[in-house]
Structures are given as structure tokens and as C-alpha cells.
């Protein structure tokens, strides 16, 4: 993919002046008469997502005026990446480093195109990374989001459990991390019965992918990602419209893998563990059935009410494994429930957390990063909705209300109360294109969690 960032000298690039509507009035008041007349004749007023090219005496573009709504919005300049000519530019603004960093990341994300099967139509414009900024940190964030998008956008025929494992191994090889796989019937021997049950119907063997990195003496950080590479719904088969985007049901795994890449790339002082239960929820004679009672790693028995509530089944084994090491922090990502989308829409992930201080840190980072998440409650009285008469717990609530909460409560049953844990129930998909966020796979809450981890483990 064509790079959207460059480190050439600023004097060789064209300045972009970002302006709110109020800023534009001040700019107009001090502009040279010729430039003022030009801008007025173009009808430019500084409105967000508009721009005006200022010609120089040599006939070339001497500057770009860019209308923005809020400089703190990471995507305030992202539209320019593909609307300006593919030349080099720099942001001509006295922004704080954190604001400039996020705008630079947003610019770069605006140049994303999924080109595995179709060539990109045009080259993006390039932005000079301000010398005051950490260019590597910026590129790491961009690469992580691109990784999320690429993994999700890849169709299931090329992104089954074995390919998802390859993606983890590819990341691991860059940072000398260790990866172990438990595959197929070995899951039963190793006591991951729920992962095996969900994935056993497919010709693509289920597996638990386990990455470790970092100094064992550092605080333990465990990331878990739901890796349902395609979800037919199992025997509780989805309808065609609901199944159409189910290649994205490994979006949680994509987030966890990308976050692990960020953690290793920025060398956060942690002992990292990444757990990805990867399955294909297919239909065959060996598929698990409604009414089955499944064993789990923690020892709790689970009655299957609905085979389309499979994500929580594979996560429960992975969460139990992760919690067994008593991590300092455990975070999971999952495209888990339609109920979360009904509650919050497609752009805002639901966040559940068992420790208020951790939740406050995440919400603060979300606000600072302009990367929205919204906390929903682990409302204990709803536990009665996932009680079973034949097992310890049931995988789908007896009533359709509060579905995101009951799913989170199911997972909570597999996480010790003493383990600080956050669960993100997300869409992982843009249903329409916006500046910096094309239609398709998307990282949601990733920057929020990354900034939280940086503040927690590397505050300097």
C-alpha cells in the first residue's frame, strides 16, 4: 500500500493551513488582497471538509486552506489524503504535539485502500511528519489500524483459523515473540472443550493461538480476541442478510492482534500474552446443537440455547486460561451481540468493566483520543436470565432484552472478580464511508485502549 507519510524537508512540501469558520475570518482579515479575492471568488468559507488551493506567482499551488470542525478530531484533515494531488504537504499550525500526532494518524488512515483483490484507483497525498513528533509511534498506530482493516476485509475463503494463526505468527516474527497453537482434537486433551465444540463441524480445524512476549518480571497484560472466521449461526442458521458480513466476525481477534503489535512495537514494559480462539462456525453432521451441554475450561457446564451465540463459548475458555495467570490487566475484543448495536449504533463499541478505576481510565482516554466507547453495566440482577435448569449457565438469555449485558455477564462468570478486566463489544465495520474511515473493516476502541495502556505502563 502506498505510504501516506513522509519525512522529507518541510521546505519541499506545500503548507496546509487548517481553519475553523472563526479562524477563517481572522485569516481573511490579514490575507494579501490577491489571495483574499481568490478565496472569495472560490466561495471558500472554512466549512469542515472543504478546502481551497491558493495559487502562487509561478502558477503552482502555494498553500492549501482546509476547513475543519475541531482540531482535536483525528480525522479533521483525512479527506485531503485522497482529494489533493499526490504530492507532499505539511500541517502549518501551532498545534500541541498530541493534537498534531492524532491528526497525522488520521491523515494516514485516510489513504487506506483494501487492494488485495482490486488495485487502488489513485495514489494518496503524502504528509510530512512534524519533526517534533515521534514518527515511529505514529507509523505503528497507522500500521495497527491497517492490519485490523486488512484482516477483517479479507473474505473467509482466505481468512480461516489457519490464516488467522499465520497473521499472528507474522506479527510475532517481527518482535521475537513466541507462538503456540493448540489445534483440532488437541483442544480436548488440553482442556479447551468449548472452543473445540464450536469449531469441530468445519474442515478448518479450530485452534487456540497463544502468543507470549516481554520480560516475565513486568506486569502481565493479557489480550483476548474472538476469532470466529465465519459465522453461519451453526444449526440456528442465520438468514442471508445477517450472514452477508460474517467474515467480520473475527474482528475482535483482529483488534487484539493489532493491539499486541502496538504493544510490542512501542516496547511497553509489560509481559504480554495474546489469546485468540479461532474457529469456523460451520454446519455439518458433527455441529454442536441447541440443547447440548458443553464442558468449559473453568469447569462450568454450559447449556446451549442458541448455536448463534457461539462467540461467548470460545471466549469463555480463552478468558479462563488468561485469568489463570493472574494478569495485572485483561482485555477482550469481540463482535459479540447485535444488541450492543441496537443500543449504541454501529460506530460506538460497548465497554463493560469489572473495575471502576479501569473504566474511568478507558473513558478518559476515549475522550482524549476522540475514539468513542460507551460503558454499559454488568448489571448483576440480569444473571437470572442466563440461569439454566440443567447446567451451571446458559449461553443465551431466556428473554431478548439487554442482550449485550447478558452476554457480558456470561463472560464475567469466567473472569475472577480480582482480575481487572474490560470487554469490548464492537461492530468492527464502517457501514458507510467517512473521511479517514472507508466502508469496510474498522478499528474501534483500539486507540482508546492503546492510550490507556501507555498511560498505565509508560506514562512518560
N, C-alpha and C positions, 0 to 999 in steps of 0.2 A: 504494500500500500504506500502511495506517495506520502512522504513526510510533510507535515503542515507546520513544522517549527524549524528554525534555523538559528545559527549563532554568528552570522555574518555581521560586519560592522554596521551600526545604525546609519552612518552617513551614506551607505549604499542602498538604503531602503527608503520607502515612502512613508511619511508620517500619517497616522490615523488619529484624529482628534475626536474622542468620544464626548458627546454633548447631550445633556438633558434639554428639555424645552427651555428651561430657565437659563441654563448655560449658553444655549444658542443665542439668546437675546443679548447676553453680555458679549459673546464673540462678535456678533453682528455690529455692536456699537463701536468696537475697536478695530474692525476689519478695514483693510485698504479699500478705497472706493471701487476699484475694478472687481475685487473679489466679492464685495458686498453686492454689486449689481449682478454678478454672475449667479450667486447663490439665490438671490431673489428671483431672477429670471427662470431658474430651475424649479422654483416652488418648494425648495427645501425648508423645513420649519423645525428640524430637530426631533421629529416624532420617532419613537422607538422602531427599530428595524428598517430605517430608511438611511440613505447615505447620499452624499454629493461629492463628485470629483471636482477638485479645483485645478484648473489648467495653469501651467507655468508659462513663462515667456518663450520657452523653447518648444511649446506645443505638447509637452509631456505632462502627465499628471504630477502636480507638485505636492498635493495633500489630499486627504480624504476626510470629510466630515461625516461622523457616524452618529445617528440619533440613537440614544439609549434611554431606557426607563430608569434603571438603577445600576450604578456601577458595581454593586455587590452581587448582582445576578451573574453567575459564572458564564451564562450564555448571551450576555448583552452584545457581544461582538461576533457571535458564532455564525450568523448568517453571512457575514462578509467572506468567510473562508471559501465559499463557492460562488459568490456573486462578483467578487473583484477579479481582475485579471490575475493569472497565475504568476505574480511577481512577489517581491519581498516587501514587507511593511513592518512598522513598529508602532506601538501604542504611545502616543505623545500626550501623556497625562501624568500628573503628580499623585499617583495612587499609592496607598500603603502596600507593602510587599504582599500581604495576604490577599488583598483585593486583586492586585496585578497577577499573582500566581493563579488564582481561580479563573480570571478572565483569559489567561493564556491557555490554561487547560481547556476551558470552554471553546476557545477558538480552534484548538487542535481537534477536539471532538466533532466540530462542525465539518471537518474534512473526511469523516468516516464514510466508507462505502464498502458494502459486502461484495467483494469482487471474485469470490471463488468460482462462480459459475458464469458471471457476466462482467465484462470489463467496465470499469468506471468511465463515465462519459467525458469527464474533464478533469484536469489536474487542479488541485486546490491552490489557493494563495498561501504564501508562507509568512509566518510571523517571527520576527526577531525576538528571541528571549532576552528580556532585560538582564543586564549583567549583574544587577543586584539580586536576582532570583537564582534559586537552585535549579538549574536546567535538568539535572538528573532526576530530582524529585518530581518535577513536572512531567517529564517523559515517562517516568514509572507510572504515574497516575493515568496518563493517556493510554499507555500500553495495557494497563489493567482493564480499563473500560473497553478498549478494543477487543481484548480477549473475551470478556463477558459477551459482547455482541457477536463475535465470530462463533463462539461455541453455541450460543442459542440459535443463531440464524442458520447454522448448518443443519440440513434435514436429517431425519433419523436414519436414513439408509447409510449415512456417513458419520453418524454420531451415536453409536450404540455403546454399551458398557465398556467394551474393549477399546473403542476410540476415546472414550472419556478417560480411561486409565492412561492411554497414550498421552493425552493432554497434560495430565498430572505429571507423568514421567518427564515430559518435555520441559515443564517448568522446573521440576526438581533438578534436572541435569545442569541447569544454569547456576544453581546455588549449592551444589553438592549436598542436596537433601536425600534422605533415604526413603524409598517407597516399597511397601509390601502390599501384595494383593492376596486376598482370600477368595477363591473362585469356585463357583458351582457347588458340588456336594461337600467340598471342604468347609463351606459355611456352616453346615450342620455339625461337623466334627469340632469346629472351633466355637460353637455355640452362638451363632448368629441366625437362629431359625426363622425369624420374621423376614429378614432380607431374602433368605432362600425361598420362602413360601411365595412371596410376591413375584419373584423373578423366574421361578422354575418352569413356567409354561413356555418360555421363549427359547428359540435356538441360540440366542445370545445369552451366555451364561451370566447370572447375577454375580456381583462381587462387592467386597468392601475394599476400597482403596485407602491406604493408610500412609500418609507422608509425615516424616519427622525431620526437624531441622533446629539447629541452635544449641546453645550451651545448656546442658541439663541443670545447671545451678541457677539459671534465670527463671523468672515467673513463668508458669505454664499457661500458655494460651492455646485453646482448642477450638478449631473451626469445623463445623459440620455443614454439609450441603446436600440437599435432596437431589439425587441423580436418577430420576425416572426419565429415561431417554426417550421413551414414547409411552403415552398412556391411552390405551384403548378404553379404559374403565374396567377392564377384565370382564368377567361374566356379567357384571352390571354394566353392560356396554354403553358407551357414550353415543349420542346421536352424531350425525355427520358434522353439523355446525360446531358442536362442542369439541369434536376430535380434531378439527382442522389445524389448530395451532399447538397441538400437544407435543410437537417437537421441542417446545419451550419448557416442558415440564422438568427438565434438568437445569432450569435457570438458577435454582438455589445452589446447585453444585458449581455452576459457572461463577457465581458470586464468591463462593468460598475459595475456589481455586485462584481467582484473580486477587482476592484479598491476601491469600497466602503468598502470592507472588509479590505483592506490595510490601508485606511484612519482611520478606527475605531481601527484596531489592533495596529497601531502606535500612536494612540491618537493625531492626528494632531489637532491643535486648530482651528477648523472650525465648522460651523453649516452645517452639511451635509444633502443634500436631494438627493435621488436616485429615478428616474422615469423610469419605464420600461413598455412601451406599449407592451402588449403580445397578439399575435393573431396567428391563423392558417389560412393562405390564401388559403381557400378551394374552391371547385366548387359545387354549388347546385342551386336550384331554387331561393334562396334569395341572390345569389352573386351579388356584385356590378358590373356594366357593363361599357364598353367603351362608352363614350358619356355622362355618368351620370355627374351631377354637385353636388358636395358634399359641405356641410357646414363644417366649422372648428371652433375650439375654439376661434381663434383670430377674427373670423368674416369674413375672406376672403373666397370667394367661389372658388372652385377648379373644373375645368373640367377634367374628367378622359380621357386621351388619351389612356392609356395602363394600364390594371389591374396588370401587372407585375412590375409596378413602384409603388408598394404599401408601401414600407418601408418609403418613404418620407411622405406618407399620415399619417401614425401612428405617426411618429416623429414630424410632424408639430403641432399636438395637445399637445404632451408632452413638446415640446420646448416652446410653448406659455404659458403653465402652469408654467414651470420652470422660464421663464423670468418675469412672473407677480410678483414674489417676489424680483425683482431687485437684483439678486445674484452678489457677487463680481466676480464670475467666473462660466461659464457654459461650460461643455464639453460633447459632444456626440460621441458615437461609433456606427458604422453601417457597415454591409456588404451591401453596397448600390448599387454600379454600377460595371458592367463588364468593363466599360470604364476606370475606375481607374486601373484595372488590365492590360488593353491594354497599358496604358500609362506608368505604373511603374512596371509591372510584379506582381508576386504573393507574393513576400517577403516584399515589401515596401508599407506601408499604405500611402495614400494621406491625407495630412493635409490641411485644409482650416481654415483661421483665420481672424477675422474682426479687430483685434488689432495687429499692427506690433510688439509692445514690447512683447506681449504674444507669438507671433510666434517665435520671436528670442529666448526667454527663452526655448521654446519647442525644437527648433532646437539645441540649445546648449546642452540641456540635452540628446537629441538623440545621439549626437556625443560622449558625455562623457560616456553614458551607452552602446554604441555600439548596440543600439536598433533603427534601421533605420526608419525614416519617411521622407517624402519629401513634401514641401509646394507647393501647386498649387494655382492659383489665383482665387479670387472671382471677375472674370472679368465682370464688370458691363454691358458693351455693349451686352453681351450674354443674358441679361434679355429679350431681344426681342424674343428670341427663346422659351420662356415659357409664352408668352402672349397669351391670349385666346380671341376669339370674343364673347363668351357667358358667361364668368366668369372672376373673377379677375386674375386668373392664371391657367395654365395647368400643369398637373403632369409629362408630358413627352415632351421633346423638339420636335419641328417640323422638325429638321434635326438631323442626327445621330452623328454629330461632337461635341466634347467637352462635352460628356455626364456626366462625373464626375463633371465638372464645373457647368453645368446647374442644376444638382441635388442639388449641394451645394447652388446655388443661390435660388433655390426653398425654401430650409430650411432657408436661410438667410432672406427671406421675413417674417418669423415668429419670428425673433430674433431682438429686438431693437438694433440700432447701438451703443447705450451707454453701452450695456452689453458685456463685454469681453467674447468671445465665440470661441471655437475651435471644428471643426468637423473632425472626422477621418473616412475615407472610406477605409475599410480594407478587406483582404481576409479571415483572421481568420482560415487558414488551410495550413498545410505543404503538398505540393503535392509529396514530396519525403523526405525520412529520411536523417537527418544530425546529427552530434554529438550534443546531448542535445535537439534535436528537431525532435522527431519521426513523421512519417507521420500521419496526422490527425489534429484535432483541435489545434489551437495555439494562444497564446497571442502575439499580435503585437502592439507595441507602448505603452504597459502597463507600462513597466519600465521607459520609457521616461516621461510619464505623472506623474508617481509617484515621480520621482526625481524632476520634475518641481514643484509639489505641496510641497514637502519637502523644497525646496529652497525658495518657496514663503511664506509658513506659519510657517516653523520651521527651519530657516537657521542654527541654532546652531547644 
